[in-house]
Amino acid sequence: MSRITTHILDTSAGLPAQGVAVHLFQQQEEDWTAIASGHTNQDGRLAGLLPDEAILAAGVYKLRFETQTYFDTRGINSFYPFVEVVFFIRDQQHYHVPLLLNPFGYSTYRGT
């Protein structure tokens, strides 16, 4: 399994958010370097963002969720064009970063 996974639930619909583009970046000084991209599956999950054997250096990373496209395809006006979740990786554990999403808000946490 990828060291970084995510799961998006659309709390306004009570359903997984499928087809959301997700991009992973690593901070390098003041810049961000793109590392990987993918789309959530029918269960709202993105498990294969990185190869299973990928080693990530300790540092600051972010996931960018392209939320406007997701809501636009459903004909729903939304407030946030994208959501960026910035987090710190300290070791080679698995990091699960879920996103609870609705057109006018979101929350996230470190999952298991």
N, C-alpha and C positions, 0 to 999 in steps of 0.2 A: 504494500500500500504506500502511496505517496506520503512523504513526511508532512505535507500540508494538504489538508482536505477542507471542504466547506459544504454547507447545506443551507439552502435558502427556502424559507417558508414565507409565503405571501399571506400574512395574517388577515388582510382584508377579504381575501377569497377563501381562507381556510384550506389552502392547497399548496403543494410544493411549487416553487417558481422554476419552471423548466425553460431551457433555452437562454438563460442569462449568461452573457459573456463575462468572464472573470479573468483578470490579468494579475500576475504576481510580479512584484518589483523588489529589488534589494537596494537599500540606500548605500551610496558610495560618496562619502563626504557630503556635499550639498545636493548631489544629483541622485536620480533614481534610474536604475538599470533594469530593463524588462528581462525577466527570466523565463516566464511561461505564461500560456493562455489556454483557455478552454471554455466550454459551455456546460451549464448544469444539465443533467439528464432529466428524464420524466419524473424522477423522485426528488428533483431539486438538488441533487448531489453532484459534486465534482470530486471524484476520488482519485483520478489519474492525472492530476495537474503536473506532477513531477515523476520521473522514473523512480521505481521502488528503491534503487540503489543510490539515489542522489544524496550527496552530502552537502549540507548547508552550513556555511560559516556563521559563527555567532554574529549577530548584528540586528539591525532594524530592517523590517520587511513591511510591505503593504499589499493588501488585496484590493483591487479596484473592481467594483461591481457596476456594470453598465445598466442601471435601473431604468433610465428613461426609455430606452429601446424596448425593454420588457413591457412597460406600461403602455407605451405608444401602440404596440402591436395588439393590445387589448382594448384600445380606444379609451384609455383612462388617463386623465390629466394627473400629473404628479409634480411634486415640489422639488425633488432632488434629481438632477440629471445623472448623477452617479454617486456611489458611496465608496469611500476609501477607509479601510480599516488598517491602521498602522500598529505593528506589534513587534516585540523583541524576541528573537530566538537565542537561547543560551546554550543549548545542547542538541543532541541528535534524537530527541524524543519525537513523537508524533504530535503535531499541532492541528487541532480541529477548530476552525473559526466559523461558527454558524452565523447566519444573518436572518433576523426576523424583520420582515419588510412590509410596509404598506405605502400607499401613495404619498403620505405626508409625514412619515416617520420611519425610524428603524432602530433596532438595538442589536447588540452583538455580545458575545462572551467567549471565553475559552472553553470549548467542549472537550469531550473525550472520544 
